[in-house]
Amino acid sequence: MKYMTTKETEKKWNISKRRIRQPLQAGRIEEAAKIENHWNIPTYTMTKE
């Protein structure tokens, strides 16, 4: 499974880190994992349409 960081997601979809972290911290993104201080977001989870 491939993962993106919050920084990669921010650049790819042109949204703020804060906007990305809100659903992560609320547990609304399945299979996202926080390792130490970094979020790993599955590439297939969030898509910009």
PQR file with spaces between the fields and no chain letter, atoms N, CA, C, O and H, PARSE charges and radii, in Angstrom:
ATOM       1  N    MET     1       0.843   -1.163    0.000 -0.4000 1.5000
ATOM       2  CA   MET     1       0.000    0.000    0.000 -0.0000 2.0000
ATOM       3  C    MET     1       0.898    1.240    0.000  0.5500 1.7000
ATOM       4  O    MET     1       1.892    1.292    0.725 -0.5500 1.4000
ATOM       5  N    LYS     2       0.549    2.220   -0.804 -0.4000 1.5000
ATOM       6  CA   LYS     2       1.323    3.455   -0.883 -0.0000 2.0000
ATOM       7  C    LYS     2       0.704    4.512    0.025  0.5500 1.7000
ATOM       8  O    LYS     2      -0.514    4.588    0.181 -0.5500 1.4000
ATOM       9  H    LYS     2      -0.258    2.177   -1.393  0.4000 1.0000
ATOM      10  N    TYR     3       1.571    5.318    0.616 -0.4000 1.5000
ATOM      11  CA   TYR     3       1.141    6.359    1.535 -0.0000 2.0000
ATOM      12  C    TYR     3       1.692    7.716    1.107  0.5500 1.7000
ATOM      13  O    TYR     3       2.710    7.813    0.422 -0.5500 1.4000
ATOM      14  H    TYR     3       2.561    5.255    0.489  0.4000 1.0000
ATOM      15  N    MET     4       0.984    8.758    1.536 -0.4000 1.5000
ATOM      16  CA   MET     4       1.441   10.132    1.357 -0.0000 2.0000
ATOM      17  C    MET     4       1.531   10.776    2.731  0.5500 1.7000
ATOM      18  O    MET     4       0.837   10.376    3.666 -0.5500 1.4000
ATOM      19  H    MET     4       0.157    8.679    2.092  0.4000 1.0000
ATOM      20  N    THR     5       2.387   11.768    2.840 -0.4000 1.5000
ATOM      21  CA   THR     5       2.455   12.558    4.064 -0.0000 2.0000
ATOM      22  C    THR     5       1.465   13.707    3.950  0.5500 1.7000
ATOM      23  O    THR     5       0.908   13.951    2.879 -0.5500 1.4000
ATOM      24  H    THR     5       2.951   12.093    2.080  0.4000 1.0000
ATOM      25  N    THR     6       1.250   14.407    5.046 -0.4000 1.5000
ATOM      26  CA   THR     6       0.360   15.573    4.992 -0.0000 2.0000
ATOM      27  C    THR     6       0.935   16.640    4.076  0.5500 1.7000
ATOM      28  O    THR     6       0.187   17.345    3.398 -0.5500 1.4000
ATOM      29  H    THR     6       1.702   14.209    5.916  0.4000 1.0000
ATOM      30  N    LYS     7       2.248   16.764    4.049 -0.4000 1.5000
ATOM      31  CA   LYS     7       2.888   17.761    3.189 -0.0000 2.0000
ATOM      32  C    LYS     7       2.672   17.427    1.712  0.5500 1.7000
ATOM      33  O    LYS     7       2.386   18.317    0.912 -0.5500 1.4000
ATOM      34  H    LYS     7       2.855   16.192    4.600  0.4000 1.0000
ATOM      35  N    GLU     8       2.806   16.161    1.349 -0.4000 1.5000
ATOM      36  CA   GLU     8       2.566   15.741   -0.038 -0.0000 2.0000
ATOM      37  C    GLU     8       1.104   15.950   -0.424  0.5500 1.7000
ATOM      38  O    GLU     8       0.804   16.384   -1.537 -0.5500 1.4000
ATOM      39  H    GLU     8       3.038   15.438    1.999  0.4000 1.0000
ATOM      40  N    THR     9       0.206   15.642    0.493 -0.4000 1.5000
ATOM      41  CA   THR     9      -1.223   15.826    0.245 -0.0000 2.0000
ATOM      42  C    THR     9      -1.554   17.306    0.080  0.5500 1.7000
ATOM      43  O    THR     9      -2.349   17.681   -0.781 -0.5500 1.4000
ATOM      44  H    THR     9       0.449   15.290    1.397  0.4000 1.0000
ATOM      45  N    GLU    10      -0.946   18.131    0.903 -0.4000 1.5000
ATOM      46  CA   GLU    10      -1.149   19.581    0.826 -0.0000 2.0000
ATOM      47  C    GLU    10      -0.764   20.115   -0.558  0.5500 1.7000
ATOM      48  O    GLU    10      -1.508   20.896   -1.151 -0.5500 1.4000
ATOM      49  H    GLU    10      -0.300   17.826    1.603  0.4000 1.0000
ATOM      50  N    LYS    11       0.373   19.703   -1.058 -0.4000 1.5000
ATOM      51  CA   LYS    11       0.827   20.168   -2.373 -0.0000 2.0000
ATOM      52  C    LYS    11      -0.025   19.608   -3.506  0.5500 1.7000
ATOM      53  O    LYS    11      -0.362   20.322   -4.450 -0.5500 1.4000
ATOM      54  H    LYS    11       0.977   19.069   -0.576  0.4000 1.0000
ATOM      55  N    LYS    12      -0.371   18.328   -3.407 -0.4000 1.5000
ATOM      56  CA   LYS    12      -1.104   17.673   -4.483 -0.0000 2.0000
ATOM      57  C    LYS    12      -2.508   18.251   -4.661  0.5500 1.7000
ATOM      58  O    LYS    12      -2.963   18.450   -5.787 -0.5500 1.4000
ATOM      59  H    LYS    12      -0.097   17.748   -2.639  0.4000 1.0000
ATOM      60  N    TRP    13      -3.192   18.519   -3.548 -0.4000 1.5000
ATOM      61  CA   TRP    13      -4.582   18.985   -3.647 -0.0000 2.0000
ATOM      62  C    TRP    13      -4.784   20.454   -3.294  0.5500 1.7000
ATOM      63  O    TRP    13      -5.911   20.950   -3.264 -0.5500 1.4000
ATOM      64  H    TRP    13      -2.822   18.357   -2.633  0.4000 1.0000
ATOM      65  N    ASN    14      -3.673   21.143   -3.028 -0.4000 1.5000
ATOM      66  CA   ASN    14      -3.730   22.576   -2.760 -0.0000 2.0000
ATOM      67  C    ASN    14      -4.698   22.933   -1.617  0.5500 1.7000
ATOM      68  O    ASN    14      -5.520   23.842   -1.736 -0.5500 1.4000
ATOM      69  H    ASN    14      -2.758   20.741   -3.052  0.4000 1.0000
ATOM      70  N    ILE    15      -4.572   22.195   -0.515 -0.4000 1.5000
ATOM      71  CA   ILE    15      -5.326   22.511    0.691 -0.0000 2.0000
ATOM      72  C    ILE    15      -4.350   22.600    1.855  0.5500 1.7000
ATOM      73  O    ILE    15      -3.238   22.080    1.765 -0.5500 1.4000
ATOM      74  H    ILE    15      -3.904   21.457   -0.418  0.4000 1.0000
ATOM      75  N    SER    16      -4.737   23.238    2.926 -0.4000 1.5000
ATOM      76  CA   SER    16      -3.828   23.462    4.043 -0.0000 2.0000
ATOM      77  C    SER    16      -3.609   22.192    4.870  0.5500 1.7000
ATOM      78  O    SER    16      -4.429   21.274    4.862 -0.5500 1.4000
ATOM      79  H    SER    16      -5.641   23.661    3.000  0.4000 1.0000
ATOM      80  N    LYS    17      -2.492   22.170    5.575 -0.4000 1.5000
ATOM      81  CA   LYS    17      -2.200   21.047    6.469 -0.0000 2.0000
ATOM      82  C    LYS    17      -3.274   20.930    7.546  0.5500 1.7000
ATOM      83  O    LYS    17      -3.666   19.832    7.941 -0.5500 1.4000
ATOM      84  H    LYS    17      -1.826   22.916    5.581  0.4000 1.0000
ATOM      85  N    ARG    18      -3.733   22.070    8.003 -0.4000 1.5000
ATOM      86  CA   ARG    18      -4.775   22.062    9.038 -0.0000 2.0000
ATOM      87  C    ARG    18      -6.042   21.394    8.523  0.5500 1.7000
ATOM      88  O    ARG    18      -6.672   20.620    9.245 -0.5500 1.4000
ATOM      89  H    ARG    18      -3.414   22.962    7.681  0.4000 1.0000
ATOM      90  N    ARG    19      -6.420   21.683    7.289 -0.4000 1.5000
ATOM      91  CA   ARG    19      -7.618   21.094    6.692 -0.0000 2.0000
ATOM      92  C    ARG    19      -7.458   19.587    6.495  0.5500 1.7000
ATOM      93  O    ARG    19      -8.439   18.847    6.558 -0.5500 1.4000
ATOM      94  H    ARG    19      -5.908   22.311    6.703  0.4000 1.0000
ATOM      95  N    ILE    20      -6.256   19.141    6.264 -0.4000 1.5000
ATOM      96  CA   ILE    20      -5.983   17.707    6.111 -0.0000 2.0000
ATOM      97  C    ILE    20      -6.041   17.012    7.469  0.5500 1.7000
ATOM      98  O    ILE    20      -6.564   15.903    7.583 -0.5500 1.4000
ATOM      99  H    ILE    20      -5.459   19.742    6.212  0.4000 1.0000
ATOM     100  N    ARG    21      -5.508   17.660    8.488 -0.4000 1.5000
ATOM     101  CA   ARG    21      -5.413   17.037    9.813 -0.0000 2.0000
ATOM     102  C    ARG    21      -6.748   16.894   10.525  0.5500 1.7000
ATOM     103  O    ARG    21      -6.892   16.002   11.362 -0.5500 1.4000
ATOM     104  H    ARG    21      -5.084   18.561    8.396  0.4000 1.0000
ATOM     105  N    GLN    22      -7.723   17.731   10.229 -0.4000 1.5000
ATOM     106  CA   GLN    22      -9.010   17.658   10.919 -0.0000 2.0000
ATOM     107  C    GLN    22      -9.657   16.276   10.789  0.5500 1.7000
ATOM     108  O    GLN    22      -9.990   15.681   11.813 -0.5500 1.4000
ATOM     109  H    GLN    22      -7.605   18.456    9.550  0.4000 1.0000
ATOM     110  N    PRO    23      -9.849   15.741    9.586 -0.5600 1.5000
ATOM     111  CA   PRO    23     -10.450   14.399    9.507  0.2800 2.0000
ATOM     112  C    PRO    23      -9.508   13.301   10.008  0.5500 1.7000
ATOM     113  O    PRO    23      -9.966   12.260   10.478 -0.5500 1.4000
ATOM     114  N    LEU    24      -8.196   13.529    9.909 -0.4000 1.5000
ATOM     115  CA   LEU    24      -7.254   12.532   10.420 -0.0000 2.0000
ATOM     116  C    LEU    24      -7.396   12.388   11.932  0.5500 1.7000
ATOM     117  O    LEU    24      -7.495   11.275   12.449 -0.5500 1.4000
ATOM     118  H    LEU    24      -7.824   14.375    9.528  0.4000 1.0000
ATOM     119  N    GLN    25      -7.406   13.498   12.624 -0.4000 1.5000
ATOM     120  CA   GLN    25      -7.499   13.470   14.082 -0.0000 2.0000
ATOM     121  C    GLN    25      -8.853   12.974   14.570  0.5500 1.7000
ATOM     122  O    GLN    25      -8.958   12.423   15.665 -0.5500 1.4000
ATOM     123  H    GLN    25      -7.326   14.402   12.204  0.4000 1.0000
ATOM     124  N    ALA    26      -9.887   13.168   13.760 -0.4000 1.5000
ATOM     125  CA   ALA    26     -11.223   12.711   14.131 -0.0000 2.0000
ATOM     126  C    ALA    26     -11.420   11.229   13.800  0.5500 1.7000
ATOM     127  O    ALA    26     -12.446   10.650   14.155 -0.5500 1.4000
ATOM     128  H    ALA    26      -9.802   13.616   12.870  0.4000 1.0000
ATOM     129  N    GLY    27     -10.454   10.617   13.128 -0.4000 1.5000
ATOM     130  CA   GLY    27     -10.542    9.201   12.787 -0.0000 2.0000
ATOM     131  C    GLY    27     -11.446    8.900   11.602  0.5500 1.7000
ATOM     132  O    GLY    27     -11.929    7.776   11.461 -0.5500 1.4000
ATOM     133  H    GLY    27      -9.620   11.088   12.839  0.4000 1.0000
ATOM     134  N    ARG    28     -11.679    9.895   10.747 -0.4000 1.5000
ATOM     135  CA   ARG    28     -12.582    9.708    9.614 -0.0000 2.0000
ATOM     136  C    ARG    28     -11.886    9.189    8.361  0.5500 1.7000
ATOM     137  O    ARG    28     -12.553    8.913    7.364 -0.5500 1.4000
ATOM     138  H    ARG    28     -11.287   10.808   10.862  0.4000 1.0000
ATOM     139  N    ILE    29     -10.582    9.051    8.386 -0.4000 1.5000
ATOM     140  CA   ILE    29      -9.875    8.508    7.226 -0.0000 2.0000
ATOM     141  C    ILE    29      -9.364    7.124    7.617  0.5500 1.7000
ATOM     142  O    ILE    29      -8.439    6.989    8.418 -0.5500 1.4000
ATOM     143  H    ILE    29     -10.040    9.276    9.196  0.4000 1.0000
ATOM     144  N    GLU    30      -9.973    6.123    7.045 -0.4000 1.5000
ATOM     145  CA   GLU    30      -9.620    4.746    7.378 -0.0000 2.0000
ATOM     146  C    GLU    30      -8.215    4.428    6.894  0.5500 1.7000
ATOM     147  O    GLU    30      -7.779    4.899    5.844 -0.5500 1.4000
ATOM     148  H    GLU    30     -10.724    6.233    6.393  0.4000 1.0000
ATOM     149  N    GLU    31      -7.520    3.625    7.673 -0.4000 1.5000
ATOM     150  CA   GLU    31      -6.185    3.134    7.378 -0.0000 2.0000
ATOM     151  C    GLU    31      -5.109    4.210    7.408  0.5500 1.7000
ATOM     152  O    GLU    31      -3.964    3.936    7.048 -0.5500 1.4000
ATOM     153  H    GLU    31      -7.874    3.242    8.526  0.4000 1.0000
ATOM     154  N    ALA    32      -5.443    5.420    7.825 -0.4000 1.5000
ATOM     155  CA   ALA    32      -4.413    6.430    8.037 -0.0000 2.0000
ATOM     156  C    ALA    32      -3.732    6.097    9.359  0.5500 1.7000
ATOM     157  O    ALA    32      -4.387    5.681   10.315 -0.5500 1.4000
ATOM     158  H    ALA    32      -6.373    5.643    8.118  0.4000 1.0000
ATOM     159  N    ALA    33      -2.431    6.280    9.407 -0.4000 1.5000
ATOM     160  CA   ALA    33      -1.694    5.916   10.606 -0.0000 2.0000
ATOM     161  C    ALA    33      -0.771    7.044   11.032  0.5500 1.7000
ATOM     162  O    ALA    33      -0.105    7.667   10.205 -0.5500 1.4000
ATOM     163  H    ALA    33      -1.900    6.619    8.630  0.4000 1.0000
ATOM     164  N    LYS    34      -0.741    7.294   12.316 -0.4000 1.5000
ATOM     165  CA   LYS    34       0.185    8.288   12.843 -0.0000 2.0000
ATOM     166  C    LYS    34       1.370    7.548   13.432  0.5500 1.7000
ATOM     167  O    LYS    34       1.230    6.769   14.376 -0.5500 1.4000
ATOM     168  H    LYS    34      -1.281    6.787   12.988  0.4000 1.0000
ATOM     169  N    ILE    35       2.525    7.799   12.868 -0.4000 1.5000
ATOM     170  CA   ILE    35       3.756    7.178   13.343 -0.0000 2.0000
ATOM     171  C    ILE    35       4.627    8.296   13.888  0.5500 1.7000
ATOM     172  O    ILE    35       5.079    9.170   13.149 -0.5500 1.4000
ATOM     173  H    ILE    35       2.639    8.431   12.102  0.4000 1.0000
ATOM     174  N    GLU    36       4.851    8.251   15.184 -0.4000 1.5000
ATOM     175  CA   GLU    36       5.495    9.320   15.931 -0.0000 2.0000
ATOM     176  C    GLU    36       4.715   10.611   15.704  0.5500 1.7000
ATOM     177  O    GLU    36       3.581   10.718   16.170 -0.5500 1.4000
ATOM     178  H    GLU    36       4.483    7.540   15.784  0.4000 1.0000
ATOM     179  N    ASN    37       5.274   11.586   15.012 -0.4000 1.5000
ATOM     180  CA   ASN    37       4.574   12.854   14.798 -0.0000 2.0000
ATOM     181  C    ASN    37       4.106   13.023   13.367  0.5500 1.7000
ATOM     182  O    ASN    37       3.728   14.128   12.978 -0.5500 1.4000
ATOM     183  H    ASN    37       6.196   11.499   14.633  0.4000 1.0000
ATOM     184  N    HIS    38       4.119   11.967   12.575 -0.4000 1.5000
ATOM     185  CA   HIS    38       3.812   12.072   11.151 -0.0000 2.0000
ATOM     186  C    HIS    38       2.617   11.197   10.776  0.5500 1.7000
ATOM     187  O    HIS    38       2.493   10.061   11.234 -0.5500 1.4000
ATOM     188  H    HIS    38       4.425   11.069   12.892  0.4000 1.0000
ATOM     189  N    TRP    39       1.746   11.747    9.938 -0.4000 1.5000
ATOM     190  CA   TRP    39       0.607   10.991    9.430 -0.0000 2.0000
ATOM     191  C    TRP    39       0.983   10.337    8.105  0.5500 1.7000
ATOM     192  O    TRP    39       1.626   10.953    7.255 -0.5500 1.4000
ATOM     193  H    TRP    39       1.847   12.670    9.567  0.4000 1.0000
ATOM     194  N    ASN    40       0.576    9.091    7.944 -0.4000 1.5000
ATOM     195  CA   ASN    40       0.692    8.382    6.674 -0.0000 2.0000
ATOM     196  C    ASN    40      -0.724    8.186    6.157  0.5500 1.7000
ATOM     197  O    ASN    40      -1.542    7.519    6.790 -0.5500 1.4000
ATOM     198  H    ASN    40       0.053    8.590    8.634  0.4000 1.0000
ATOM     199  N    ILE    41      -1.004    8.778    4.991 -0.4000 1.5000
ATOM     200  CA   ILE    41      -2.342    8.771    4.422 -0.0000 2.0000
ATOM     201  C    ILE    41      -2.325    7.882    3.180  0.5500 1.7000
ATOM     202  O    ILE    41      -1.544    8.135    2.262 -0.5500 1.4000
ATOM     203  H    ILE    41      -0.339    9.319    4.477  0.4000 1.0000
ATOM     204  N    PRO    42      -3.167    6.845    3.128 -0.5600 1.5000
ATOM     205  CA   PRO    42      -3.204    6.009    1.928  0.2800 2.0000
ATOM     206  C    PRO    42      -3.514    6.852    0.699  0.5500 1.7000
ATOM     207  O    PRO    42      -4.391    7.715    0.743 -0.5500 1.4000
ATOM     208  N    THR    43      -2.810    6.611   -0.384 -0.4000 1.5000
ATOM     209  CA   THR    43      -2.985    7.423   -1.595 -0.0000 2.0000
ATOM     210  C    THR    43      -4.373    7.273   -2.187  0.5500 1.7000
ATOM     211  O    THR    43      -4.858    8.203   -2.831 -0.5500 1.4000
ATOM     212  H    THR    43      -2.098    5.910   -0.420  0.4000 1.0000
ATOM     213  N    TYR    44      -5.022    6.152   -1.998 -0.4000 1.5000
ATOM     214  CA   TYR    44      -6.342    5.937   -2.591 -0.0000 2.0000
ATOM     215  C    TYR    44      -7.479    6.545   -1.763  0.5500 1.7000
ATOM     216  O    TYR    44      -8.608    6.636   -2.247 -0.5500 1.4000
ATOM     217  H    TYR    44      -4.627    5.396   -1.475  0.4000 1.0000
ATOM     218  N    THR    45      -7.201    6.961   -0.531 -0.4000 1.5000
ATOM     219  CA   THR    45      -8.246    7.423    0.372 -0.0000 2.0000
ATOM     220  C    THR    45      -8.843    8.757   -0.028  0.5500 1.7000
ATOM     221  O    THR    45     -10.065    8.892   -0.089 -0.5500 1.4000
ATOM     222  H    THR    45      -6.284    6.887   -0.138  0.4000 1.0000
ATOM     223  N    MET    46      -8.021    9.727   -0.296 -0.4000 1.5000
ATOM     224  CA   MET    46      -8.491   11.063   -0.578 -0.0000 2.0000
ATOM     225  C    MET    46      -8.210   11.400   -2.036  0.5500 1.7000
ATOM     226  O    MET    46      -7.067   11.322   -2.487 -0.5500 1.4000
ATOM     227  H    MET    46      -7.028    9.617   -0.247  0.4000 1.0000
ATOM     228  N    THR    47      -9.233   11.766   -2.755 -0.4000 1.5000
ATOM     229  CA   THR    47      -9.030   12.182   -4.140 -0.0000 2.0000
ATOM     230  C    THR    47      -9.695   13.526   -4.351  0.5500 1.7000
ATOM     231  O    THR    47     -10.743   13.814   -3.772 -0.5500 1.4000
ATOM     232  H    THR    47     -10.161   11.829   -2.388  0.4000 1.0000
ATOM     233  N    LYS    48      -9.097   14.315   -5.155 -0.4000 1.5000
ATOM     234  CA   LYS    48      -9.665   15.616   -5.480 -0.0000 2.0000
ATOM     235  C    LYS    48     -10.385   15.490   -6.797  0.5500 1.7000
ATOM     236  O    LYS    48      -9.807   15.055   -7.793 -0.5500 1.4000
ATOM     237  H    LYS    48      -8.246   14.081   -5.625  0.4000 1.0000
ATOM     238  N    GLU    49     -11.645   15.868   -6.806 -0.4000 1.5000
ATOM     239  CA   GLU    49     -12.447   15.759   -8.035 -0.0000 2.0000
ATOM     240  C    GLU    49     -12.827   17.104   -8.556  0.5500 1.7000
ATOM     241  O    GLU    49     -13.501   17.201   -9.581 -0.5500 1.4000
ATOM     242  H    GLU    49     -12.115   16.221   -5.997  0.4000 1.0000
